[in-house]
Amino acid sequence: MALEHFRDELAATAAALAAPGTGLLAADESTATIGKRFEAIGLDNREDNRRAYRTLLATTPGLAEHVSGVILYEETLFQDSSPLPADGSNGTAASSPIPIIELFQQQGMTVGIKVDQGVETLAGGLAGESWCTGLKGLAERAAKYYSRGARFAKWRAVLQIRADGCPSELAVRDNAWGLARYARTCQEHGLVPIVEPEILMDGDHDIVTTASVQEWVLRTVYEALALNGVFLEGSLLKPSMTTAGADCAIRPSVDEVGEFTVRTLSRSVPVAVPSILFLSGGLSEEDASLCLNAINQAAAQGFAPWHLGFSFGRALQHSCLNQWGGNDVAAGQQALMARARANGAASRGAYEAGSEPSDDSSLFVANYSY
């Protein structure tokens, strides 16, 4: 079907995902990546364990108050839940296993799906540069995901800043074009595209350098989206926060991160985009909340016509996984809700440091992939 068939629905979905005080739970880890998370808590990477964990997420009472949508991996989209306990302690009455997607929907959350198929080395690019795969067959997959109940999608392009000239113009343009082709294809099949040009935290560059590169990347991305006729009101942006590289000797304050991020976006992102949902990029749980809070406080003082929320994976799930440990559902859900409340408040610029339990350990992983 043509994009015009879905135009009103796309705009309505994007607006629902941009509800004030909310963001997204990024639970789209690949089987290999969630295996690494399970290994850290001494749990085998088996299908039943993955199902049990995702059922925990989907049945967390009250999660939809702060989380408007959830991004799933394909396995989860077609996966049934674990049997729920007779006493309803998971927050849901006892029942036979049902599709996990329905558990999220019953809470009022919109379900999305990761549709890219990972990155590969970019021929002609600088060492370590990549392009994102998955355009082949995307139309057919998007139609299948829509039929299953998904209403938005995610595609992650990866760029990095280095002293050797990285990112190259080839890498920026190729990844922008891939994001645009993905976005147009998804919209033609009813899925709101999350456009994610992630700039990795790896490196020793300062915040000024990050801002300069990010402005260039975002301008290039939106030029490509325009050329492909992407309907901006039915799309979302998932960028990195504007901060210094992980190895930079001079660390910016959270207020500086807020000010630079808002300035960068105001110079680069069209006002038609309804929501900007930040990735945490390896920041600790607490730092991710504090930076998001600072971004919203800076936005209140300047030009920021978008909803500024979150699309966190590790920064929402780290404590949840540790507290769950494979068997303590209630503890895992309490930890998840603590970070959901924190980031919901931060999306309004109203988070108070330390007001919710968190793990302040760094979640940074060099050259992160999943």
Order of alpha helices (4+ residues) and beta strands (2+ residues): alpha-beta-alpha-alpha-beta-alpha-alpha-beta-beta-beta-alpha-beta-alpha-beta-alpha-beta-alpha-beta-alpha-beta-alpha-alpha
